[in-house]
Amino acid sequence: MSSPPVHTLEQAYVEFWVSLASLLRSYTAAHGLHGNRQATVELGEERILVRHGDDWLELTRNDAKVNWQREDGKTGMLELTEAGTLRGEAGEEEMDMAAERWARDLMRELPQELKR
């Protein structure tokens, strides 16, 4: 079985990237419904930025490699797979599960004393 052409893989990664931004929009909206809170999701060819108040998540993509960073300095690296999953040190995860987890974390309301 031969590998798909490189341009086809790049097109797939672009589609996955757009889908990831859409999932983040949907899940942040869902998590914000109860408290009437909203997040903004900015999508670029190589960058997704999600903001909610002082909290943010930045994702940058270089081909299949995705680096993420949070406002508190936490960082990580993932890889988009041909199957549309995200692969990291902890294994593979469906994009929707990763987006939901990030959205839940961004949208939760913490008392001010715990945010310090």
C-alpha positions in Angstrom: 0.0 0.0 0.0 1.5 3.3 -1.0 1.5 6.5 1.0 -0.8 9.4 -0.2 0.9 12.2 -2.1 2.4 14.9 0.1 0.0 17.6 -1.2 -3.0 15.4 -0.2 -1.6 15.0 3.3 -1.1 18.8 3.6 -4.6 19.4 2.4 -5.9 16.9 5.0 -3.9 18.7 7.8 -5.4 22.0 6.8 -8.9 20.5 6.9 -8.2 19.0 10.3 -6.9 22.3 11.5 -10.1 24.1 10.4 -12.1 21.3 12.1 -10.2 21.7 15.3 -10.9 25.5 15.4 -14.6 24.7 14.8 -14.7 22.1 17.6 -13.1 24.7 20.0 -15.7 27.2 19.0 -18.5 24.8 19.6 -17.2 23.4 22.9 -16.3 26.8 24.4 -19.8 28.0 23.4 -21.4 25.0 25.1 -19.4 25.4 28.3 -20.2 29.1 28.4 -24.0 28.7 28.1 -24.6 28.1 31.8 -22.8 31.2 33.0 -23.6 33.4 29.9 -19.8 33.5 29.1 -18.1 33.6 25.7 -14.7 32.8 24.3 -13.2 34.1 21.1 -11.6 31.7 18.7 -9.2 33.2 16.1 -8.2 30.9 13.2 -5.2 31.5 10.9 -3.4 29.1 8.6 -0.9 28.2 11.2 -2.4 29.6 14.5 -5.5 29.2 16.6 -5.9 31.4 19.5 -8.8 30.9 22.0 -9.4 33.5 24.7 -11.7 33.7 27.7 -11.0 36.5 30.0 -7.4 36.3 31.1 -7.1 32.7 30.1 -6.0 31.6 26.6 -4.8 28.7 24.6 -2.6 29.2 21.5 -2.1 26.4 19.0 0.5 26.7 16.2 0.8 24.3 13.4 3.8 23.4 11.1 2.6 20.7 8.8 1.4 17.9 11.1 3.2 19.3 14.2 1.0 21.2 16.7 2.5 23.1 19.6 0.2 24.4 22.3 0.8 27.0 25.0 -1.4 28.3 27.9 -1.4 31.6 29.7 0.3 30.0 32.7 3.3 28.9 30.7 2.3 25.3 30.2 3.3 24.0 26.8 3.2 20.8 24.8 3.5 19.3 21.4 1.1 17.1 19.5 1.0 15.6 16.0 -2.0 15.5 13.6 -2.3 12.0 12.2 -3.6 10.9 8.9 -6.6 9.5 10.7 -7.5 13.0 12.1 -6.4 12.3 15.7 -3.9 14.1 17.8 -0.9 12.1 19.0 1.2 13.1 22.0 3.3 11.6 24.7 0.2 10.2 26.4 -1.0 8.5 23.2 -3.6 9.3 20.5 -6.7 11.2 21.2 -9.7 12.1 19.0 -9.7 15.8 18.1 -13.1 16.4 19.5 -12.1 14.9 22.9 -9.0 17.2 23.0 -11.0 20.3 22.0 -13.7 19.5 24.7 -11.0 19.1 27.4 -9.3 22.4 26.4 -12.7 24.2 26.2 -13.8 22.9 29.6 -10.5 24.0 31.2 -10.6 27.4 29.6 -14.3 28.1 30.4 -14.4 26.9 34.0 -15.1 29.6 36.5 -12.6 29.6 39.3 -12.8 31.8 42.4 -10.3 34.7 42.1 -8.2 33.4 45.0 -7.6 30.1 43.1 -6.5 31.9 39.9 -3.4 33.4 41.6 
